Amino acid sequence: MSIDWEQGEFTALLNKKDGIRRGPFGSALKKEFFVAKSDYVVYEQQNAIYRNFKARYNITKEKFDELNKFQLKPDDFIMSGAGTIGKIARVPKKIKPGIFNQALIRFRINSEKADSEYFIQFVRANFMQKKLTGTNPGSAITNLVPMSEVKKWKILFPNITEQHRLGKFLKNIDKAITLQQRKLELLKKMKRGYLQQMFPSTGQPTPQLRFSKFKGDWKQNKLSGIAKITMGQSPKSENYTDNPNDWILVQGNADIKNGEVYPRVWTTQVTKIAQKGDLLLSVRAPVGDVAKTKYTVVIGRGVASVKGTDFIYYLLEKIKYSGYWERISSGSTFESINSNDVKEARFYVPKEITEQKKIGNFFQKLDQTITLQQSKVEKLKILKQSYLQKLFP
């Protein structure tokens, strides 16, 4: 027999005496009150955002006693209330005695009405996160709704037994996401390790790790000697558009990262072109990011187009991780590498094309494995969001 969910105010889930409390006014907790060493600490917004409870600041026992109503206890919840809004963390069993600052909101639940895991999943759900900033639609600055409004929100919630089951179910999905995310990070770490070992270190003619049948030193080449390089040229700014039907403009900076192209603007003017499959190298801060374009694009000043093989792509990735471009970059306002820096850069390359192809194929397959693992993570996240939408419409 199913039991209907109960309707009530948000405060029905909270402790009747001290369910919601915002941190003390800034004047009550100035930096001048902090001390070098103490058994009492201050918890900040970063503790809620990153879900860790390491504290940077200490206060005296006298200050702690003075602000005792802002004390954190195990199984309380703290939520970020400024800037990055809505990030919530559960206070663990063993923490240093401390109070929370003005950028945090503390929730203390009614254990007879609310399950701890259900509550945190409820607050993290999309609908709840939107409600927390719902009074500011379209605003450039996101602000938390007043706590007086939060207290009055009408919500539906199941009985404590069903909450416990739902909380446990959602927590198990979180565990699965964390497990798959760790596998993804290990694959990425393994790839970086292979890039370090399968390409020579600076000044060395051979790598540490090599396919068995290949021997002898690699040959030093200019980058322009093994790949065709075209430096970008920006169109006139008046020709920039936000129309995805126009030419895609890639300008470096945030447009190239993690092996992908993320265009932000388009253009009606064609200057320099990179064809589908070409490699794009960012030559303005952050320098050295590399991606393979999946479409024909116009390249701006912050980008160089490199026509090269899979081997060249992974060579450029290795160069990025080595920090080479940062070491030779110039510019007081932001880092940049000029045409000569790129074209004249020298690196060791296998003399045999078959070795280059073998290295390129190896990393391509490794990237495919990483992509599949990334897909598993994303599917689990989508699955969880689907459940959350059904549970908390």
N, C-alpha and C positions, 0 to 999 in steps of 0.2 A: 504494500500500500504506500503510495507516494504522499509526502507531506508538503503542503504548499509553503512557499517561501514567505517569510514575514516582511511586511513593509514597515519602515520606520525611519527616523532621522539617523544620519551618520553617527551621531553620538551614542546611539544604542549599542554600538560595537565597542565603545570606549569606557574607560574607568569613569565612574560618575563624579568622583572628586577632582581628578586631575587628568582628564582624557587628552586634552590638547593644550600645549603650552608653547608659545614662541620664546626664543632666547631673550635675555635681558637687553635693555637699551645699551647702545655702544658706550655710553658714558659710565656704565656700571662695570665695564670690562675693558678698560683701556690697556694698551701695551705696557704702560708704566706700572701696571699692577703685576706684570709677569716677573717671575723670579727664575734664577738659574737652575736650582734644584728643589724638588718637592715631591711629596707623595700624591699631590693633587694636581690635576691637569685640566686643560680646556679642549673640548672637542669642537671641530670646525666643519664647514660645509664639505671639505674634501673627504672627511670620514664617511659621510653619507654617499658621496658620488662614487668613491673607489671602494667602498665597503670594507674599509680597514679602520682599526681603532688605535693606530699609533698617533700619539699626540706630540705637537711641536712646542707647546707652551705649558708652563707650570704656574701655579698660583699657591699662595700660602693657605694653611688650614683656616686662618681667620677669614680670608676672602671666600673660601669654599663654604664655610659656615654661614657667611653673610648671604650668599647666593644659593643656599641649600635647596630652595624650591626649583632650581634649574638643574638639579643633580640628575645624572643618568643612572638607571638601574638595569640589570640584566633583563632581557626580553622587552625593554622599551624599543621604540622605533624612532629614528631620526630621519628627517626629510629636508633636503636642500630647499631653501626658500627664497633665494636670490640668484640671478644669473642663470645657472643651470638648475632649473626648477623641477621638483618632483622626484628626484633621485632619493630612494629610500633604502635604509639598511637597518637590520635588526641588531640590537646591542647584545654582544656575546656574554657568556657567563662570567668570564674572567677579564675584567678591565680595571684599569687604575681608577680610583675614585675621581670623579670630575664633573664639571658642569659644561653645558653646551652654550655656544655663543649666539649672537643676534641673527646670524644667517640660517639658523636651523629651527625647525619645528619638531617638537617631541610629541609622539603619540604613545599613550599607555592604554592597552586594551582591557576590556572587561572579559576575563577568562571564562566566565559563564556564558557569555554571548558570542565570543569571537575566538576562532582558532588562529594561532599565531601565523602559521604558514599561509592559511587562506587570506588573512588580512594583508600580508605583504604582497601576495599575488594580486589581490583586489586593487591595491593602490597603484601597482605597476601596470595594470591593464590600460590599454589605449584610451578607453572612454574616460577613465578616471584621470589620466594624465591631461586629456583635453579639458576636462572640467576644471582642473586646477588653474588653468589659464583662460578659462572660458569667458571671463568678463572683459577680455582685451582682444577681441577679434580684429585682425588686420593691423594691429599695432606693431611698430618696428621694434619696440622694447617689450619683452615678455615679462609679465609680473604675476605673482601668485595672488589668487583671489583672497579676500579677507577671511580670516579664520571664523569670523562671525557667520559668514555665508556657508562655509564648509560644515559647520556644526548643524545647520538646518537642512542640509541636503537630504532629500527623500531617496532611500535606496531599498532594494529587495535583497534579502539575505536568507540562506537556509539555516536550519538548526545546527547546533554545534557538532553533532555526529557527522552530518553531511559535509559541513565545512572541513572537518578533519580529513575526510576521504578525498574531497576535491583538492585540498591543499597538498596532500601527499601525492596525488596523481600529477599535479602540475610541477611539484618539486622533482618527481622522477623524470619528467621531460627536461627540466633544467639540468639535471645530472647527465642525461644523455647528450644534451647540447654541449655541456662542459667537456665531456669525454671526447666528443668528435672535434671540438675546438682545439683540445690539447693535441690530438692526432694531427690536425692541420698545422699547428705551430711546430710540431716536431718535424713534419715533412718540409716546411719552409726552412727550418734550422738545418736540416740535413742537406737541402739544396745549397744553402750558403756555404756549408762545409765542403761540399763537392766543388763548388765554384772556386773556393780557395785552393783546393788541392789539385784540381785538374787543369788549372791555368798557372803558369809560372809566377812566383813571387817577384817583386820588383828587382830588376837587375839579374834575374836568374834565367838561363836559356832553356830549362826543362821543368816540367811540373813535378810535384811530389807523387802524384798518382796518375797512372797511364795505362791504356789498354796494352795487353801483353806483347802483341806482335810489332809494336812501333818502338823504334830506337833512334838515338841521335838527337842532337840539339835542335830546338826550334829556331826559326829564322826571324830576325828582327825586321819589322816592316813599319813604314808610315801607315797610319790609318787610311790616308788617301790613296795608298798604294794597293790596298786590298778591298777598298769599297769606294763607290762614287759618292761624294759628299756635296750637298747643296745647302748653303746657309739661307735661312728664311729672310723674307722682306715683308714687313707689315703693310697691308693696304691702308689707305687713308681712313682715319677714324670715322669720317662722315659716311663711309660705306658700310660700317658695322650695322648689323641688324639682329633681331631676335627671331628671325624666320627660319625654321629648320629646312625649308625648301631651298634656301640660298647655299652658297659655298660654306662648308665647315671651315672655321678658322682656328688653327692651333697655335698658341703663343707661348707655350712652355708654362712655367710656374705650376699652377694648379691643374693645367690641362693634361699633363702627363704624370702619371704616378701608378705604382704597383703594376707596371706592364700594360696599362690600359690608357686610352685617350678619353678625356672628359671635357668635351668642348663646352664653352660657356657663351660664345657669340658666333655669329655667322657674318658673311660679307657678300656683297654683290660684285666686288672687285677681285680679279684674279692677279696675283703677283707670282709667287713661286709655288709650285705644286709638288706634293708627294703622292705617289700612286698607292693604290691598295697593296699591302704587303711590304711597303717600305718601312724602314726603321726610323723612328723619330727620337731625337736626342735633345733634351732641354739644355740650353746653353746660357740661360739666365736663372737666377736662384729660384728653386733649388737646382743646381747644375747636376748633370749626369743622369737624371732619370731617363729611362728608355722604354719605348713601347713599339709594338708593331701595329701599324694602322690597318683597320679593317675596311677602310673606305678612302677614296681620293679626297685630299684635304689641301687647303691653302696654308702654307707655313709662314708664320710671322717671325719677327726679329728674335724671339726667344727660343727658336727651334732650328735644328739642323736635320735635314733629311739624309739618311744613309741607306744606299742601295746595297744590301748585303745578305748573306746566307744566315741560316739558323746559328751557325758557329759564330758569326760576327755579332749577332744579337746577344748571345751568352757571354762573349768576350766583353761587350759593352756593359753587361750586367756586373761582371766581375770587376771591371774598372770602376764602376759606380761604388760598389761595396768597399773597394780598396781606398777610396777617398782621393784618388788621383786628381780628378777634375777640381775638387775644392782646393787642393794644394797649388794648382797652377792658375786658379781663377783670380780675377782682379775686380776692383770696383769698391768704392767707399760706401755707397748707398746700398747696393746689392751685388752679390757675386755674379760674374759673367765670364764666359770664355769666348775668345774671338775666333774668327775663321782660321787664322794661322795656328792657334792653339790646337784646334780640332784636327786639321789636316796634317800637321807635322808631328802629332803625337805618335810615339813609337812603342810598339808592343811585339812580343814574341808570338809567332804563329807557327803551327806545324807545317813542315815543308810538303808533306803529302796531303793532297785533297781528301783522300779516304779517311785519314785521321781526323781532319776537320769535320767531315760529315758524321763520323762515328760519335764525336763529342756532341755535335749539334743534335743528333738523334737521341742520344742518351738524355740530355737535358729536356728535350721536347717531350719525351715520354714521362719524365719526372714531373714536368709542368702539367701534363694531362692528369696524372695521379693527384696532384695538388688541386686541380680544378674539380675533379670528381669529389674529393674530400670537402672542398668548399661548398659544393652543391649539397652534400649531405647535411652540413651545418645549416645552410639556408633553408632546406626543406623542413628540418626540425623546427627552426624558428618560425617558419610560416605555419606549420602544424600547430605550434603552441598558440600563435596569434589567432588562428581559426577557433581553437577551443576557447580562448579568452573572450572572443567576440560572441560566441554562443552562450558562455556562462555569464558574461557581463555585457549585455547588449547596450 
